[in-house]
Amino acid sequence: MARNATRAASVKKRPAVPRAEPTLPDLSQYGMLAEYNRKRNFGVTPEPAGRPPEAKRGGALAFVVQKHRATALHYDFRLEYAGVMLSWAVPKGPSHDPSVKRLAMVTEPHPLDYNQFEGVIPEGEYGGGTVMIWDHGTWEPEDADVERMIRKNEIKFRLHGKKLRGSWVLVGTGDRRWLLIKHRDEAASTSDVTVDKPLSAVSRRTMAGIARAAGATPRQLAVAAAADPPRDATVSRSTA
């Protein structure tokens, strides 16, 4: 009996073997795109994988605005810089009205290939929902030193898009919060461009049309359709 008790005590005193933690992939080679890649399963989502940024290419800098119905409807505003697309989520979308200041929340930089993505991110995946290329074109920084503007939390630029044009500014207010503001110029307007021009800049589809073409689930299709403006609210579909 005593021998069994001693044996039991010795078993209890054995140090526990720590469990091996799962090894995370080394994404450091992707630089600013590491977070983008970490959040996505590219075996499931049709979004493009982020590749290590290439050397600075010549030519004009790209911009894109993607209307995205994920957990909530918002517009992803992206500016090309340093081989990636700097990104802000604008809940209410851009406004041509200089008196309107739109909240723009910083999100992770996206790869340049994302500029061509229009479709549906599957349910259960990060950002699941319908994505529309709402506008695209080129942008010009009003100060050649973009890095300095970013440090000062004031990025002034001009857009040359199908829907958005003229002079704009992004003003950082702290804690990932920025404001997207239209400057007063010939492109300024009080009309709501998100309602007046609701169609995709590349496919000319509605959100519902994009979801349907991508084979969205019935729930995603209904959610995408609800993100389209009512037909009687649009005044210039022919120029969208």
Secondary structure, 3 states (H helix, E strand, C coil): CHHHHHHHHHHHCCCCCCCCCCCCCCCHHHHHHHHHHHCCCCCCCCCCCCCCCCCCCCCCEEEEEEEEECCCEEEEEEEEECCEEEEEEECCCCCCCCCCEEEEEEEEEECHHHHHCCEEECCCCCCCEEEEEEEEEEEEECCCCHHHHHHCCEEEEEEEECCCEEEEEEEEEECCEEEEEECCCCCCCCCCHHHHCCCCCCCCCCHHHHHHHCCCCHHHHHHHHHCCCCHHHCCCHHHC
